[in-house]
Amino acid sequence: MDSIVLKSFGKINLGLDVVRRRPDGYHEVRMIMQTVGLCDTLVMKKTAGKAVTMRCDLSFLPTDRKNLVYQAVELMKEKYHISSGITVDLKKRIPVAAGMAGGSSNCAAAIKGMNELFGLNLSKEEMCEIGVLLGADVPYCIWGGTALAEGIGEKLTRIPPIPDCWILIAKPGISVSTAFAYKNLKLDQLERHPDIDGMIRDLEEQNLDGICSKLENVLETVTIPKHPIIRELKEHLLEHGAEGALMSGSGPTVFGIYKEKRTARKALESLRSIQDVKQAYVVEPV
């Protein structure tokens, strides 16, 4: 095998709770993660020589050692004594700096690609051990599907998938730094925490109404006061048929869950009236 094409799926958080801030500055979390059918594409090829070369269709994204894909390829070349050169072409659809783990997902896809290209026969667990060195969300992105993430995000437990539904994703024309969201989170002032265990029970029972009633993300307490468009988008989706709506990750992407595709498509059309929405898609969970 000299080349491989990989899909790199984005994620949403059905629930995001922060348990505590550790002495090392990291935050311990309990999150329910779900991959969605919005994906980037990586084309990876073996080349003559030893160099790693990366290209991306978004000119503002780095394509050198500042990029997690580049870091993953270099790390695996060194770890497994791979002498071949590699080129990576990345085509982006997942919104950037949007709370959908696009960079982590690209990194996970690169790890999988190196595993396949060079016949390393790594298990999912072994790939996750590499991934966590590059980012807390990378192991989950290697897993995909529906999972409970704990610790700093690297402790994963498979849980039943969300029932059949449609997800409308809306990204306003702002970016939110993950570091900003966590740094400004006032844990001691939180009035409530997401019912993560209750949502897991709803997933086990395939109770979509219950899941939608429990959508909650503590980071909204930071992002909504600074970026009111996030609240406006949530309210807009709920007014246009969503069973529930929430900000994903550290934001600013907002998603709504719909039982019917046509209702989600109508809501998508309605977003044209909101000038601040720069990217919007209707997708299914995967």
N, C-alpha and C positions, 0 to 999 in steps of 0.2 A: 504494500500500500504506500503510494507516494503522496496522496492528498486526501483530505477529508473535509466534508461540509457539516457543520454543527449548528443546531438551533440553540439559542441561549435565551431562556424564558425569564420574564420579569415576575415579580411576586407582589402580593399585597399582604397586609397584616389584618387578620380578622379580629385580633385582640392584641394589644401591646401594653404590658404592665412592667414597671420598673420596681424591683424589690428593694434594692439598696445600692448605695455607692460604696465600692470597695476602697480600701486604703491606697491601692495603686492607681485610683482614678477611674477605673472601668466601672460600668454599671451592670449589676446582675438583673436579668430580665426574665419574664415569662411571656412568650409570644406564640400566637397561633399563626403560622405562615401558610400561604397558599399560592402555588404558581398559577399563572394565567397565560392564556394563549396569545400574548403579545411578546414577540421575540426579536432579538438581533440575530444576525447570521455571521459565523466565522468560517472562513475558508483557510485551512492550514495545509501547507505544502512543504515537502522536503526540498532542499536546494543544495547545490554544490557549495563548497566552502563551509564555514562554521558560523556565519553571522545569523543573528536574529533580526528580521526586518518586519516592520509592522506598518500597515496602512489602514486609514479609517476614513469613511465618507463624511465625517464631521471634522472640519479642519481645526476646531478649537480644542479637540481632545488630544492629549499627548500620545505619541506613538513610540516612546522610548522607555527608559526604566521607571518613569513616573506612572506608567500604565500597568495595572495588575495583570493583564494578559502577558505583557512582555516579561514581567517579573516571574510569572508562573512558568513560562517556557524556559527562561534562563535557569530557574531553580531546578527544574526537572532535567535539563541538559546536564547540569553539574552533578546532581544526585545520582543519575543513572548512567553517567559517563557517555552521553550521546554526543557524537562529534559532528553530525550532520547539521547543515544550516536549516533554518525554518523561516518561511514567510507566513504572515497572518494578515488576511484582509478582513476587516470588520465593517459590517454594515449595520447601522444603528436604527432601531425603531423605538426601543424603550426610552422614555424620557430620561434626560441626564439630570443628576442631582435632584431626584424627584421622590425618593423614598421607596423605589421599586427594585433596589439592589441590582441595577443594570451592570455596574462595574464588577460586582461580586459574581454575578451570573456569567459574565464574559470570562472571568478568571476560571470559574468552575468548568466552563466549556473547553477552555484551553487545556486544563489538566486532563479532562476526558480525551481530548484530541491527541495529546502527547501519548497517553496510555494506548490509544488505538493505533496511531501511526507507527509506533516503535514496538508494538507487541509486548508491552510491559506486564500485562496480565495482572494489574493491580486490582484489589478488591475495592469496593466502595469505601470501606473503612480506611484503607491505606490512602486512597485519594483524599479523604477528609482530613487525615493527619497532615497532608501537604497543604490542603486548603486553609486550615486554621492558622497556619504560619503567615498567610497573606491577608486574611480578613475574617472577622467573626461570622459573617453571613455566608462565606464561601462553602463551608460544609453543607449547610442547608441547600444551597443552590446545586450542589452535587446530588443531593437526595431528590429535590423537587417534590411535587405533590403537596400533601397536607401534613403538617408536623407541628409538634410542640417544641419550641426552642427555649432552653434554659441556660443558666450560667451567663456567659457574655454572648450567648447565642449559638454556642458550639455543641451544647448537649441536646441531642435530638431524640424525640420519641415519635414514631409513626402513629398517626391517629386517622380515623375514617375520613374519607374525602367529603367535601361540601356537596350537598345534593345538587342535582341538575339545576342550573340557573344561568343567567347572563350577567355579565359585569361591565358596567360603563365606567371607563377610566377617563378622568379629566385632569389635565396638567395646566395650571395657570402659568403665566409668563414670569414667574419668579423662581428663584432657587433657594433652598434652605440647606444650610450646612448641618450635617449630623452632629458635629462637635458643638455647634451653637445650641441645638435643641437640647442635648444632654447637659451641657454646661449650665444652662439657664433653668433646668427643671428643678423646682423646689419640692423635693420629696416630702418634707415635713409639713408642707401646706396643702397636700392633696386631700381633697374631701372624700374621694372615693377611688376605688381601684376596679379594673375590669374583672368580671366574673369568668375567669379563664376556665376553672373547673366546670362551671355550668355550661359553658360553650362546648367543652369536650363532650359532656353528656348529650347535648343537642346534636352534635356531629354523630355520636354513636347511634342516636335515635333517628338520624336523618330528618331533623326538625328544622326546616329552613326558617320558619317564623321565629323560633327560639333563638337561632343563631343571629338573625338580623336584629333582634331586640337587645342583644348583648354586645353589639359592635362597640368597642371603646378603645381609645388610645390616649394614654396619659400625656404624651408629648403635645397633644393639641392644646394643653394648658400653657404651653410656651409659644407655639406657632400661631394660634388664632389671634391672640392679642396683637401680635406683630404684623400679621397678614390676614386681615378680616376677609379677604377673598376666599379663604378656606372655608369659613363658616357659610359664606354666601353660596358657595358651590354645593356644600352639603344640603343646605336648605332648598336649593334649586332642584337637586336630584330627587329629594323627598317629595317636593311639590309636583314632580313629573314622574311619579309612579314607582320610585325606588322603595323596596321593602326596608332598606336600611342604607345608611351612607356613613363613610368614615374617611379620615385621612390615613394614608398608608405610610408606615415607617415614620421618619422624621419630616415627611412632607416634601413639597406641598401638594403632591398628587392626591386627589380625592376620588373615591370609587363609590358607585351605587350598585346594589344587588337587585336584580329584576327576575321575576318568574317567567315573563314572556319576552321573547326577542323583539317583537314588534313594539312593545312598550319601551324597551331600552333604545330601539332605533329612533323612536319619536323623541325621546329625551335627548339623544345625541343631536338630533336636528335642532332642538330648542337651544342647545348651547351656542348656536351661532349668534344669538342675541347678546351673549356675554363676551365682550371684546377681549377681556383678559385671558380667555382660554386659548392656549396655543396648540395643544395636542389633545385629541379625544378619540377614543376607540371603544367599540363594543366587542367583547371577547368572551370566551368560556373559560372556566377553570380547567387546568390540565394536571 
